[in-house]
């Protein structure tokens, strides 16, 4: 019903009552997300007090709702983005006599600022990948911010409406991380404290329902927690809550028993680099399909624009030669396809030209004993970073070496290439047998300014994931690329964009010519 219809209709008293009740039930503009967050922070102790929480330790005991499990609970966070949650399940007698005795085990989820990992009921410790890893990263940042600096950390927030939580009237807000992860927060309408949180963490649906808030060093902390973890429900009684205790970095790292000795990284990286030319030659025997999905978000974390493109591609000197064939699921017109083919022809010529220049430049540099100072090389990587948490895992059916890397505080960058590497942290997976990087996760620990920030400023937290699959038992080929970009262009326009690229339909073919664009001839 629009305003014009209302003006010509006779409104009955009952209709007036319904309209008034609906207006009362709907959140008013005064109760927007900002105001709700402000009310929470004031009720919890104030934004200033919350900002001073650099570490937090919560310990307690728990019993499952069905009485089958009990044990101890530990929760640790450390600024800026460390997270550790553990349920130490004690051994016990099964409720059903037909079931085996319950063995003691640990359920652990953690993020150490570079990589996410977990320990399951079998005792296995492994890295988390993909969405599971992003969810852990999101949880680590969320619990450390205490709702301070949400916009600075590119976290969108929007008011959803009212909801009931165990008989309490609450106001629901949705948070959206830079990677698009969603988290629902329910604030008690009377106390303004958090009544419930809901999110997917490490691939498991989890809810935390809070109660019995007590003051600890001027900050409100819940001493009753009902944890819904998948199909399990745990009643947690907090026995100890400490703000700003000393919490070692080791708490968040992989257990030492799961770590191994790192090989000579300088020698390993040199072998990988030397092997790259052989890999590039093998790549020229493959063609495939690439799908790109780009999503732009507004400040509230809602989708502003989304585009999907499909390309066919093949390799030339290690570079992808791509041809756009579809937009948003629709094939291009004949004229559009002709233009795209012409673009690909130009790209071939450009790649050939750059390859010839590179060969000439490398030959001259080798003759003069020099190198391109702007290109980060193995030596730069080894000097600019430090490497921790080495472990061996299975990845896509292959044995791989995995380790985290972070900026070396003693290294002082002097060139752009060094500055880029020194601002990165993350985790890397290497197939030592194939001498190739099979997965890489990295993010910027600080802003990276191009031309002093005048042209662009890649903002802290900008991250990317690169993944490959072992194909035809001969080479690792790209399968997935994900980037979460926060950038400010020309000192004015700020963008928050997620990009996901999926590679598929790899086919082997015989190269007859690189000067005719079209589907390569298959074997």
FENRAFEN-V62067 format. One line per field, one symbol per residue. psi: psi as a letter, one per 30 degrees, with the letter a starting at -180 (. if undefined). burial: + if it has 9 or more other C-alpha atoms within 8 Angstrom, else -. A space follows every 50 residues. Layout:
BEGIN
psi = ???
burial = ???
END
This chain:
BEGIN
psi = kleeeeffljjleeeeeeeeeeeeekklffhleeeeeeeeeeeffkeeee ffjflkkkkallklefgfklalkkkklkkfhkkkkkjjklllkkekffkl kkkklkjkklkgfelkllkafffkklkklbeeeeeeeeeeeeffehgkhe eeghjlkkkeallkjhfkklkkkkkjlfggkkkkkjkkfefglkekkklk khgkkkkjkklhklkjhgkkkkgkkjjjjbfkkkjkjkfkkkkhljjkff eflkkeffllkkajeeeeeeeeeefeeeeeeeefgklakkkkjkkklafg gkkekkkkkkllllkjhfkkjkkkfkkhfkllleeeeeeeeeeeeeeeee eeeeeeeeeeeeeeeeefhlljffjkaeeeeeefllklhklklkjhglkl kkllllkjffkjkfleeeeeefgklakkkkjfefhlkfkkkllkflkjkk hgfeeljjlkfkllkkklkjkghfkkkkfkkkkjkjkkkhgdkkkjkkkk kkklhkkklkjekggjklklkl.
burial = -----+---------+----------+---+++-+++-+++++++++-++ +-+++++++++++++--++++++++++++-++++++++++++-+------ -+-+++++++++++++++++----+--+---++++++++++++++----+ --+++++++-+++-+---++++++++++--+++++++++--+++++++++ ++--+++++++-+--+--+++++++++++---+++++++-++++------ -+++----+------+-+++++--++--++++++++++++++++++++++ +++--+++++++++++++--+++++++----+----+--++-+++-++-- +---+------+--++---------+-+-++++++++-+++++-----++ ++++++++----+---++++++++++++++++--+++++++++++-++++ --++++++++++++++++++----+++++++++++++++++---++++++ +++--+-++++------------
END
